[in-house]
Amino acid sequence: MERLPRIEQYGLIGDMQTSAHVCDDGSIDWLCLPRFDSPAVFAGLLGTQKHGTWQIAPASPPPGRSGSEAEAKRRYCGDSLVLESVWRIPTGSVRVLDFMPPRDGAPQVIRIVEGLTGEVPMVSAMRPRPGYGSVSPWIHEVGGRMVAEAGADALWLDTCVQQVEKDGAIVSAFAVAAGQSVAFALSWCPSHAAAPDVPDPEVALTETLTFWQEWAQECTYDGPFREPVVRSLIALKAMTHGPSGGIVAAPTTSLPEEIGGGRNWDYRYTWLRDASTTLAALLGTGYRQEAQAWRRWLLRAVAGDPENLQIMYGITGERDMRERELAWLPGYEGSTPVRVGNGAADQLQLDVYGEVIETLYLAHQSGVAHCADTAVLHQRLVDHLAQRWQEPDEGIWEIRGARRHFVHSKVMAWVAVDRTIRLAEVGALDVDLPPLVELRATIHHEVCTKGFDPARNTFTQSYGSQDLDAATLLIPCVGFLPPHDPRVIGTVDAVRRELSTPDGLVYRYPTRGKRTGADGLAGDEGTFLLCNFWLVDALALTGRLGEAHALFEHLLALRSGLGLLAEEYDPVQQRQLGNFPQAFSHMGLIQSARLLHQLATQSSCQRGTVEVPAPRSTSRNTLQTCTSLTPQHA
């Protein structure tokens, strides 16, 4: 019987243009080439081995998911994206290094097997299946090199050991003794093009380690959670498309939010919201180059058409992301449908304006140089928002039901206007201030009047709704109301009371099981990890620093053994759910770590010991500190 790995059993390697998922049994089960959003050449993650895998593992017992007794201990090599797996069997031990070199040319996956002790028989079995597992390629030898060709794709596999074609796979059986090494290099190129150069694996390893370690050293965070913060930053950098500056929400599609359910979406695109909040985390830890690259990406993607702003684009600014289903893939643990493309691209999500403008504001606060073209775009975005903010929308959670007046959307519209006013007040933006000041007050009054339930002392998900929404936890974080306001404290308490699990984690909003809920979907889902980091922030800001620390430590314990987080967590089955790794989750971790460190430092300076801080005021200085530390989305 084929073993079904859990999502958290996968490690990530990547080259900042695409990535691969490596299971703890030595199998690469997901790889899209040459880009994040290209069709997968290994799609076993969403099906079976016949849909494409590449396993390197000890041959005794025989490798595979049908009962191999060998187990690998894994870690990343220092602050890098080079994955190390150490296998120990009775006859000896080996180390496998998996990585993708940052590239200018052909994308490559390099796997180096090093003998540590004794002698270990090994097998490499690469079963390429381009087109998301739908195509069996033509496998043949060219000049002593093995190549698998199908349509536009050519996969070249180079190694020093013998390779043979067997049942649609390229197989090598070999042994590695102590001190010996065998390297495999998989390179992609268009099938009509000349063969790519044979890489030097050792040189590529040195260059890859150097790149990541030098990049990680630029991190300015020096608090007590540096290890998880740096690991999360590396994950975010890995999800950045280097040539364009676009950032994917996650490098996978259709990993389910409920095992066996239909909440399966393609996240391999650049959401303005996700990218903006990811950049807020990068800016807050000293990374400005990524913000400059994303700002150029934003100008190209939106172009001269901000009135038709999309909430997401392709990683190089493409606008067409039509959604379709891949019926031949059975889905992760039978979770169908498997989707590519994303129909949410056509939705109206008013909060996006706030997240984009907040990021432009933070970039200015972080010293990113002024850009006249961005200033023009900023003004046009605010003008358009002023005309549309009173409309219902699909909101942050991209509902597929009727549009609503979501409280979070209105709050983020307020943020867009507020940050525009702030930039204008310091001379960074030329706008007519009085109408914007009036608009800011109007939005604030409407949200507090129509989006608040005085009987329960809580903000609700939408105007007139009884449902709650964890997105309202952001109200004190973005400065809409001060943390000590009774309405803020009441909202935090209500979310914990009505959306929480027995172990204190929270869902993002109520679902209805088999009945269709407010989001237009049937089925349930796990607890949304970013919402739980928002809860950490809200608890800390409202003076409950001890509870915030306890929840944060609990969330850190939910990370995989390699420090990675998916989108959601199932507290019943105690497993990760959703696309993996998820930029939102890692961004939330970084921002919460920064906030907890700053509040603890402030408290220590004020009292001589680390104590729970007093409620914070909404003076301009406090408000700026708060908004520069916390995220804006889901």
C-alpha positions as CSV (number, residue, x, y, z in Angstrom):
1,M,0.0,0.0,0.0
2,E,1.4,3.4,-1.0
3,R,2.3,5.6,1.9
4,L,0.6,9.0,2.0
5,P,3.0,11.6,3.4
6,R,1.6,14.5,5.4
7,I,2.1,18.0,4.0
8,E,4.6,18.8,6.8
9,Q,6.8,15.9,5.7
10,Y,8.0,18.0,2.7
11,G,11.0,20.2,2.5
12,L,11.3,23.1,0.1
13,I,14.2,23.9,-2.2
14,G,14.1,26.6,-4.8
15,D,16.0,29.1,-7.0
16,M,13.7,32.2,-6.7
17,Q,12.0,31.3,-10.0
18,T,10.5,28.0,-9.1
19,S,10.8,25.4,-6.3
20,A,10.6,21.7,-5.5
21,H,9.0,19.7,-2.6
22,V,11.2,16.9,-1.2
23,C,9.6,14.3,1.0
24,D,11.3,12.7,3.9
25,D,11.5,9.5,2.0
26,G,13.8,11.1,-0.6
27,S,11.2,11.7,-3.2
28,I,10.7,15.0,-5.1
29,D,6.9,15.0,-5.6
30,W,6.3,18.5,-6.9
31,L,8.3,20.5,-9.4
32,C,7.1,23.1,-11.9
33,L,9.5,24.1,-14.7
34,P,10.7,26.6,-15.6
35,R,8.5,28.9,-13.3
36,F,6.3,28.6,-10.2
37,D,3.2,28.6,-12.4
38,S,4.4,26.3,-15.1
39,P,2.9,22.8,-15.5
40,A,4.4,20.4,-13.0
41,V,6.9,17.8,-14.3
42,F,6.6,15.9,-11.0
43,A,3.0,16.0,-9.7
44,G,3.0,13.0,-7.4
45,L,2.0,15.4,-4.5
46,L,-1.5,15.6,-6.0
47,G,-1.7,12.0,-7.2
48,T,0.6,9.0,-7.1
49,Q,4.1,8.0,-8.2
50,K,2.7,7.5,-11.7
51,H,2.1,11.3,-11.9
52,G,5.8,12.1,-11.6
53,T,8.4,11.7,-8.8
54,W,12.1,11.5,-8.4
55,Q,13.3,9.4,-5.4
56,I,16.9,8.9,-4.2
57,A,17.0,6.6,-1.2
58,P,18.8,3.5,0.2
59,A,18.1,0.4,-1.9
60,S,18.0,-2.0,1.0
61,P,15.3,-2.3,2.1
62,P,13.9,-1.4,-1.4
63,P,13.0,2.2,-1.6
64,G,9.5,3.4,-2.1
65,R,6.5,4.2,0.0
66,S,5.5,0.6,0.5
67,G,7.5,0.0,3.6
68,S,11.1,1.1,3.4
69,E,12.6,0.9,6.9
70,A,15.3,3.5,6.3
71,E,14.5,6.9,7.7
72,A,16.3,10.2,7.1
73,K,17.1,12.9,9.6
74,R,16.8,16.2,7.9
75,R,17.7,19.8,8.4
76,Y,18.7,22.8,6.3
77,C,22.4,23.6,6.1
78,G,22.7,26.7,8.3
79,D,20.8,29.7,7.1
80,S,20.3,28.3,3.6
81,L,17.8,26.5,1.4
82,V,20.1,23.5,0.9
83,L,18.4,20.5,2.4
84,E,20.4,17.8,4.1
85,S,19.1,14.3,4.7
86,V,21.2,11.7,6.6
87,W,20.2,8.1,6.0
88,R,21.5,5.3,8.4
89,I,21.0,1.6,7.6
90,P,22.9,-1.4,9.1
91,T,25.6,-1.3,6.5
92,G,26.5,2.4,6.8
93,S,25.2,6.0,6.4
94,V,25.0,8.6,3.6
95,R,24.1,12.2,3.3
96,V,22.0,13.6,0.5
97,L,22.1,17.3,-0.3
98,D,19.2,18.7,-2.3
99,F,19.2,22.2,-3.7
100,M,18.4,24.5,-6.7
101,P,21.2,27.0,-7.6
102,P,20.0,30.6,-8.1
103,R,20.2,30.9,-11.8
104,D,20.6,33.1,-14.8
105,G,20.2,30.2,-17.3
106,A,18.7,26.8,-17.1
107,P,16.8,25.7,-14.0
108,Q,18.5,22.9,-12.2
109,V,17.8,20.5,-9.3
110,I,21.1,19.1,-7.9
111,R,21.2,16.1,-5.6
112,I,24.6,15.0,-4.1
113,V,24.9,11.7,-2.3
114,E,27.9,11.5,0.1
115,G,29.1,8.4,1.9
116,L,29.6,8.9,5.6
117,T,30.3,5.5,7.0
118,G,30.4,1.9,5.7
119,E,28.8,1.4,2.3
120,V,25.2,2.0,1.3
121,P,23.5,0.7,-1.8
122,M,21.3,3.5,-3.3
123,V,18.8,3.8,-6.1
124,S,17.8,6.9,-8.0
125,A,14.5,6.5,-9.9
126,M,13.3,9.6,-11.8
127,R,9.8,9.3,-13.3
128,P,9.1,12.6,-15.2
129,R,5.5,13.3,-16.2
130,P,5.2,16.7,-17.7
131,G,1.8,18.4,-18.1
132,Y,0.8,17.9,-14.4
133,G,1.4,14.2,-14.6
134,S,-0.5,13.7,-17.9
135,V,2.3,13.1,-20.4
136,S,4.7,10.2,-20.6
137,P,7.9,11.6,-22.2
138,W,10.2,10.2,-24.8
139,I,13.3,9.0,-22.8
140,H,16.5,8.4,-24.7
141,E,20.3,8.9,-24.6
142,V,22.1,11.8,-26.3
143,G,25.8,11.9,-26.2
144,G,26.0,9.8,-23.0
145,R,23.3,12.0,-21.3
146,M,19.8,10.9,-20.6
147,V,17.0,13.2,-21.7
148,A,13.2,13.1,-21.3
149,E,11.3,15.1,-23.9
150,A,7.6,15.9,-24.2
151,G,6.2,18.7,-26.2
152,A,8.0,21.9,-25.2
153,D,9.9,20.4,-22.3
154,A,13.3,18.7,-22.2
155,L,14.7,17.3,-18.9
156,W,18.4,16.4,-19.0
157,L,19.7,14.2,-16.2
158,D,23.5,14.0,-15.7
159,T,25.4,11.7,-13.4
160,C,28.6,9.7,-13.2
161,V,26.8,6.4,-12.7
162,Q,25.0,4.3,-15.2
163,Q,21.5,5.2,-16.1
164,V,18.9,3.0,-17.8
165,E,15.3,3.6,-18.9
166,K,12.9,1.2,-17.1
167,D,9.1,1.4,-17.2
168,G,9.0,5.1,-18.0
169,A,11.7,6.0,-15.4
170,I,15.4,6.8,-15.5
171,V,16.9,4.5,-13.0
172,S,20.4,4.3,-11.5
173,A,21.6,1.7,-9.0
174,F,24.9,2.4,-7.2
175,A,26.7,2.1,-3.9
176,V,28.4,4.9,-2.0
177,A,31.2,4.2,0.5
178,A,32.6,6.5,3.2
179,G,34.4,9.4,1.5
180,Q,32.8,8.9,-1.9
181,S,30.1,11.0,-3.6
182,V,27.7,10.7,-6.5
183,A,25.9,13.7,-7.9
184,F,22.8,14.0,-10.0
185,A,21.9,17.2,-11.9
186,L,18.5,17.7,-13.5
187,S,18.3,20.6,-16.0
188,W,15.3,21.9,-17.9
189,C,15.4,23.6,-21.3
190,P,13.0,24.1,-24.2
191,S,12.9,20.9,-26.2
192,H,13.8,22.7,-29.4
193,A,16.9,24.3,-27.9
194,A,20.4,23.1,-27.6
195,A,21.2,20.9,-24.6
196,P,22.1,22.8,-21.4
197,D,25.6,22.7,-20.1
198,V,26.5,20.0,-17.7
199,P,26.7,21.7,-14.3
200,D,29.5,21.3,-11.8
201,P,27.6,20.2,-8.6
202,E,30.3,21.1,-6.1
203,V,30.7,24.6,-7.5
204,A,26.9,25.0,-7.6
205,L,26.7,23.9,-3.9
206,T,29.3,26.4,-2.8
207,E,27.7,29.2,-4.7
208,T,24.2,28.3,-3.4
209,L,25.3,28.1,0.2
210,T,27.1,31.4,-0.1
211,F,24.1,33.2,-1.6
212,W,21.7,32.2,1.1
213,Q,24.0,32.7,4.0
214,E,25.0,36.2,2.8
215,W,21.4,37.1,2.2
216,A,20.4,35.9,5.7
217,Q,23.1,37.9,7.3
218,E,21.3,41.1,6.2
219,C,18.5,40.4,8.6
220,T,18.3,43.2,11.2
221,Y,16.1,41.3,13.7
222,D,18.1,40.4,16.8
223,G,15.4,39.3,19.2
224,P,14.9,35.9,21.0
225,F,13.1,34.3,18.0
226,R,15.9,34.8,15.5
227,E,16.0,31.2,14.3
228,P,12.3,30.9,13.3
229,V,12.3,34.5,11.9
230,V,15.3,33.8,9.6
231,R,13.9,30.5,8.5
232,S,10.6,32.3,7.7
233,L,12.5,35.0,5.8
234,I,14.3,32.4,3.7
235,A,11.0,30.8,2.9
236,L,9.6,34.2,1.8
237,K,12.6,34.9,-0.3
238,A,12.2,31.5,-1.9
239,M,8.7,32.5,-3.0
240,T,9.9,35.6,-4.7
241,H,10.3,35.5,-8.5
242,G,13.7,37.2,-8.8
243,P,13.6,38.4,-12.4
244,S,10.3,40.2,-12.0
245,G,9.9,41.0,-8.3
246,G,6.6,39.2,-8.1
247,I,5.9,37.1,-5.0
248,V,3.7,34.0,-5.0
249,A,1.3,33.3,-2.2
250,A,2.5,29.7,-2.1
251,P,4.4,27.5,-4.6
252,T,1.7,24.8,-4.8
253,T,-1.8,24.3,-6.0
254,S,-4.8,22.4,-4.5
255,L,-3.4,21.2,-1.3
256,P,-6.7,21.0,0.6
257,E,-8.0,23.1,3.5
258,E,-10.0,20.0,4.4
259,I,-8.9,16.5,3.7
260,G,-11.2,15.1,1.1
261,G,-12.9,18.5,0.6
262,G,-13.2,20.8,-2.3
263,R,-11.5,24.0,-0.9
264,N,-8.5,23.5,-3.1
265,W,-7.0,26.5,-4.8
266,D,-4.0,27.5,-7.0
267,Y,-1.8,29.9,-5.1
268,R,1.1,30.2,-7.5
269,Y,0.3,33.8,-8.4
270,T,1.0,37.2,-7.0
271,W,-1.8,38.6,-4.9
272,L,-1.4,42.3,-4.2
273,R,-2.4,41.6,-0.7
274,D,-0.1,38.7,0.0
275,A,2.9,40.4,-1.7
276,S,2.2,43.6,0.2
277,T,2.2,42.0,3.6
278,T,5.2,39.8,2.8
279,L,7.1,43.0,1.9
280,A,6.0,44.6,5.1
281,A,7.8,41.7,6.9
282,L,10.9,42.0,4.7
283,L,11.1,45.7,5.1
284,G,10.7,45.4,8.9
285,T,13.8,43.1,9.0
286,G,16.1,45.2,6.8
287,Y,15.3,44.0,3.2
288,R,14.7,47.0,1.0
289,Q,15.9,45.7,-2.4
290,E,12.8,43.4,-2.5
291,A,10.5,46.3,-1.9
292,Q,12.1,48.3,-4.8
293,A,11.8,45.3,-7.1
294,W,8.1,44.7,-6.1
295,R,7.4,48.4,-6.7
296,R,8.6,48.2,-10.2
297,W,6.6,45.0,-10.6
298,L,3.5,46.8,-9.4
299,L,3.9,49.6,-11.9
300,R,4.2,47.2,-14.8
301,A,1.3,45.0,-13.6
302,V,-1.2,47.8,-13.0
303,A,0.2,49.7,-16.0
304,G,-2.0,52.7,-16.9
305,D,-5.2,51.0,-15.8
306,P,-5.6,51.3,-12.0
307,E,-9.4,51.6,-12.5
308,N,-9.4,47.9,-13.5
309,L,-7.0,46.9,-10.7
310,Q,-6.9,43.1,-10.3
311,I,-6.4,41.6,-6.9
312,M,-3.8,39.2,-8.3
313,Y,-1.6,38.9,-11.4
314,G,0.8,36.3,-12.8
315,I,4.3,36.5,-11.5
316,T,5.4,38.7,-14.4
317,G,2.2,40.7,-14.5
318,E,-0.1,38.5,-16.6
319,R,-3.8,39.2,-16.2
320,D,-5.4,36.0,-17.5
321,M,-5.6,33.3,-14.8
322,R,-8.6,31.4,-15.9
323,E,-9.5,28.6,-13.5
324,R,-9.8,25.0,-14.7
325,E,-9.8,21.5,-13.2
326,L,-7.3,18.7,-13.9
327,A,-9.6,15.7,-13.9
328,W,-6.9,13.1,-14.3
329,L,-5.3,14.0,-10.9
330,P,-6.9,12.3,-7.9
331,G,-5.8,15.1,-5.6
332,Y,-3.9,15.1,-2.3
333,E,-5.4,12.2,-0.3
334,G,-8.4,12.2,-2.6
335,S,-9.1,15.9,-2.3
336,T,-10.7,17.1,-5.5
337,P,-10.9,19.0,-7.7
338,V,-7.3,19.8,-8.5
339,R,-7.4,23.4,-9.9
340,V,-5.0,25.5,-11.9
341,G,-5.6,29.2,-12.4
342,N,-7.7,31.2,-10.0
343,G,-11.1,32.7,-10.7
344,A,-10.7,35.1,-7.7
345,A,-8.6,37.3,-10.0
346,D,-11.9,38.9,-11.3
347,Q,-13.2,39.7,-7.8
348,L,-13.6,43.1,-6.2
349,Q,-11.6,43.1,-2.9
350,L,-11.5,46.6,-1.6
351,D,-9.0,45.8,1.2
352,V,-6.3,45.4,-1.4
353,Y,-6.1,49.2,-1.8
354,G,-5.2,49.5,1.8
355,E,-2.6,46.8,1.8
356,V,-0.9,48.2,-1.3
357,I,-0.9,51.8,0.0
358,E,0.2,50.7,3.4
359,T,3.2,48.9,1.8
360,L,4.1,52.1,-0.1
361,Y,3.9,54.0,3.1
362,L,6.1,51.5,4.9
363,A,8.6,51.7,2.1
364,H,8.8,55.4,2.5
365,Q,9.2,55.0,6.3
366,S,12.0,52.5,5.7
367,G,14.0,54.9,3.4
368,V,13.2,53.4,0.0
369,A,13.8,56.3,-2.4
370,H,10.8,58.3,-3.7
371,C,9.4,57.3,-7.1
372,A,7.4,59.8,-9.1
373,D,5.7,57.2,-11.2
374,T,4.6,55.3,-8.0
375,A,3.3,58.6,-6.6
376,V,1.1,59.0,-9.6
377,L,-0.2,55.5,-9.3
378,H,-0.9,56.0,-5.6
379,Q,-3.0,59.1,-6.3
380,R,-5.0,57.3,-8.9
381,L,-5.6,54.3,-6.7
382,V,-6.9,56.6,-3.9
383,D,-9.1,58.5,-6.3
384,H,-10.6,55.2,-7.5
385,L,-11.1,53.9,-4.0
386,A,-13.0,57.1,-3.1
387,Q,-15.5,56.3,-5.8
388,R,-16.0,52.6,-4.8
389,W,-15.4,52.1,-1.1
390,Q,-19.2,52.1,-0.4
391,E,-19.7,49.0,-2.6
392,P,-20.0,45.5,-1.3
393,D,-17.2,43.2,-2.3
394,E,-15.8,39.6,-2.0
395,G,-13.4,40.6,0.8
396,I,-10.2,39.3,2.1
397,W,-11.4,35.7,2.1
398,E,-12.4,35.7,-1.6
399,I,-15.9,34.4,-1.0
400,R,-17.7,32.8,-3.9
401,G,-21.1,33.8,-2.6
402,A,-23.0,37.1,-2.7
403,R,-20.9,40.3,-2.2
404,R,-21.2,41.8,1.3
405,H,-20.1,45.0,3.1
406,F,-17.2,43.4,4.9
407,V,-15.9,45.2,7.9
408,H,-12.3,44.4,7.2
409,S,-12.6,45.7,3.7
410,K,-13.9,49.1,5.0
411,V,-11.2,49.2,7.7
412,M,-8.5,48.7,5.0
413,A,-10.2,51.4,2.9
414,W,-9.7,53.7,5.9
415,V,-6.1,52.6,6.0
416,A,-5.6,53.5,2.4
417,V,-6.9,57.0,3.0
418,D,-5.1,57.4,6.3
419,R,-1.7,56.5,4.9
420,T,-2.2,58.7,1.9
421,I,-2.9,61.6,4.3
422,R,0.2,60.8,6.3
423,L,2.5,60.8,3.2
424,A,0.9,64.1,2.1
425,E,1.5,65.7,5.5
426,V,5.3,65.0,5.3
427,G,5.5,66.3,1.7
428,A,5.9,62.8,0.1
429,L,2.7,63.0,-1.9
430,D,0.8,65.9,-3.5
431,V,-2.9,65.5,-2.9
432,D,-5.8,67.7,-1.9
433,L,-6.0,67.0,1.8
434,P,-9.4,68.3,3.1
435,P,-11.5,65.9,1.0
436,L,-9.4,63.0,2.2
437,V,-9.6,64.0,5.8
438,E,-13.3,64.1,5.5
439,L,-13.4,60.8,3.7
440,R,-11.3,59.2,6.4
441,A,-13.8,60.4,9.1
442,T,-16.8,59.2,7.0
443,I,-15.4,55.7,6.6
444,H,-14.5,55.5,10.3
445,H,-18.0,56.6,11.4
446,E,-19.7,54.1,9.1
447,V,-17.7,51.1,10.2
448,C,-18.2,51.9,13.9
449,T,-22.0,52.4,13.3
450,K,-22.8,49.6,10.9
451,G,-20.1,47.0,11.5
452,F,-20.3,46.9,15.3
453,D,-22.7,44.8,17.4
454,P,-23.2,46.7,20.7
455,A,-25.2,43.8,22.3
456,R,-22.1,41.5,22.0
457,N,-19.5,44.3,22.1
458,T,-17.8,43.1,19.0
459,F,-17.2,44.1,15.4
460,T,-18.8,41.6,13.0
461,Q,-17.8,40.0,9.7
462,S,-20.0,42.3,7.6
463,Y,-22.7,44.9,8.1
464,G,-25.8,43.3,9.7
465,S,-24.2,39.9,10.1
466,Q,-24.1,37.9,13.3
467,D,-21.0,36.1,12.2
468,L,-17.5,37.0,13.5
469,D,-14.3,37.3,11.5
470,A,-10.8,37.0,12.7
471,A,-9.8,39.7,10.3
472,T,-11.3,42.2,12.7
473,L,-8.4,41.4,15.1
474,L,-6.4,43.8,12.8
475,I,-8.4,46.9,13.9
476,P,-5.9,47.9,16.7
477,C,-2.9,46.7,14.6
478,V,-3.6,49.1,11.7
479,G,-4.5,52.0,14.1
480,F,-8.2,52.2,13.3
481,L,-8.9,52.2,17.0
482,P,-6.5,52.2,20.0
483,P,-5.8,48.9,21.7
484,H,-7.4,50.0,25.0
485,D,-10.7,50.9,23.3
486,P,-13.5,48.7,24.9
487,R,-14.7,47.8,21.4
488,V,-11.3,46.4,20.5
489,I,-11.0,44.4,23.7
490,G,-14.6,43.1,23.2
491,T,-13.8,42.0,19.7
492,V,-10.7,40.1,20.7
493,D,-12.7,38.4,23.5
494,A,-15.6,37.5,21.1
495,V,-13.3,36.0,18.5
496,R,-11.6,33.8,21.2
497,R,-15.0,32.8,22.5
498,E,-16.8,32.1,19.2
499,L,-14.1,31.1,16.8
500,S,-11.6,29.2,18.9
501,T,-10.8,25.5,19.4
502,P,-10.2,23.8,22.8
503,D,-6.4,24.5,22.5
504,G,-6.9,28.2,21.8
505,L,-6.4,28.3,18.1
506,V,-8.9,30.3,16.0
507,Y,-10.7,29.8,12.7
508,R,-11.0,32.7,10.4
509,Y,-14.8,32.7,10.3
510,P,-17.6,30.2,10.8
511,T,-18.2,27.5,8.1
512,R,-21.3,25.5,7.7
513,G,-20.1,22.0,7.0
514,K,-22.3,20.3,4.3
515,R,-24.4,23.5,4.1
516,T,-23.3,26.4,2.0
517,G,-21.9,29.2,4.3
518,A,-21.4,32.9,3.8
519,D,-18.4,32.2,1.7
520,G,-20.6,30.4,-0.9
521,L,-18.8,27.1,-0.2
522,A,-19.8,23.8,1.5
523,G,-17.4,22.0,3.8
524,D,-15.1,23.1,6.7
525,E,-11.4,23.9,7.0
526,G,-8.6,24.1,9.5
527,T,-7.6,26.9,11.8
528,F,-6.1,29.7,9.7
529,L,-2.5,30.2,10.9
530,L,-2.2,33.9,10.0
531,C,-5.3,34.6,12.0
532,N,-3.6,33.1,15.0
533,F,-0.6,35.3,14.6
534,W,-3.0,38.2,14.4
535,L,-4.4,37.0,17.7
536,V,-0.9,37.1,19.2
537,D,-0.6,40.7,18.1
538,A,-4.0,41.7,19.4
539,L,-3.4,40.1,22.8
540,A,0.0,41.8,23.1
541,L,-1.3,45.2,22.1
542,T,-4.2,44.9,24.5
543,G,-1.9,44.3,27.5
544,R,-2.0,40.5,27.6
545,L,1.6,39.9,26.8
546,G,1.9,36.6,28.7
547,E,-1.0,35.1,26.8
548,A,0.4,36.4,23.6
549,H,3.8,34.8,24.3
550,A,2.1,31.5,25.2
551,L,0.1,31.4,22.0
552,F,3.2,32.4,19.9
553,E,5.2,29.5,21.4
554,H,2.3,27.1,20.6
555,L,2.3,28.3,17.0
556,L,6.1,27.8,16.7
557,A,5.6,24.2,17.9
558,L,3.2,23.6,15.0
559,R,6.0,24.2,12.4
560,S,7.3,21.2,10.5
561,G,10.7,19.7,11.5
562,L,12.2,22.0,8.9
563,G,10.5,25.1,10.3
564,L,7.9,25.4,7.6
565,L,4.2,26.3,7.9
566,A,1.2,25.6,5.5
567,E,-1.8,27.8,5.4
568,E,-3.9,26.1,8.0
569,Y,-3.7,23.6,10.9
570,D,-6.1,20.8,11.8
571,P,-6.2,20.7,15.7
572,V,-8.1,17.4,15.7
573,Q,-5.8,15.4,13.3
574,Q,-2.9,17.5,14.4
575,R,-1.6,18.2,10.9
576,Q,-1.0,21.0,8.5
577,L,-3.4,21.8,5.8
578,G,-3.5,24.0,2.7
579,N,-0.9,25.1,0.2
580,F,2.7,24.8,1.5
581,P,4.7,26.7,2.5
582,Q,2.4,29.7,2.8
583,A,3.8,33.2,2.6
584,F,1.0,34.5,4.9
585,S,1.9,32.2,7.7
586,H,5.6,33.0,7.6
587,M,4.9,36.7,7.3
588,G,2.6,36.5,10.4
589,L,5.3,34.7,12.4
590,I,7.9,37.4,11.6
591,Q,5.6,40.3,12.4
592,S,4.5,38.7,15.7
593,A,8.1,38.0,16.7
594,R,9.0,41.6,16.0
595,L,6.1,43.0,18.0
596,L,6.6,40.8,21.0
597,H,10.3,41.7,21.1
598,Q,9.6,45.4,20.8
599,L,6.9,45.4,23.5
600,A,9.1,43.3,25.9
601,T,12.0,45.6,25.2
602,Q,9.9,48.7,25.9
603,S,8.5,47.2,29.1
604,S,12.0,46.3,30.3
605,C,13.3,49.8,29.6
606,Q,10.4,51.4,31.4
607,R,10.3,49.2,34.5
608,G,13.7,47.5,34.6
609,T,12.1,44.0,34.1
610,V,10.0,42.5,31.4
611,E,6.3,42.9,32.4
612,V,3.0,43.3,30.7
613,P,2.9,46.7,29.1
614,A,0.2,49.3,29.9
615,P,-2.4,49.9,27.2
616,R,-1.0,52.0,24.4
617,S,-2.4,55.4,23.4
618,T,-3.2,56.4,19.8
619,S,-0.7,59.3,19.6
620,R,0.9,59.6,16.2
621,N,4.2,58.1,17.3
622,T,2.4,55.1,18.9
623,L,0.2,54.6,15.8
624,Q,3.2,54.6,13.5
625,T,5.0,52.1,15.6
626,C,2.0,49.8,15.7
627,T,1.4,49.9,11.9
628,S,5.0,49.3,11.0
629,L,5.1,46.1,13.0
630,T,2.0,44.2,12.0
631,P,0.5,42.6,8.9
632,Q,-2.6,43.6,7.0
633,H,-4.3,40.5,5.7
634,A,-5.1,36.9,5.6
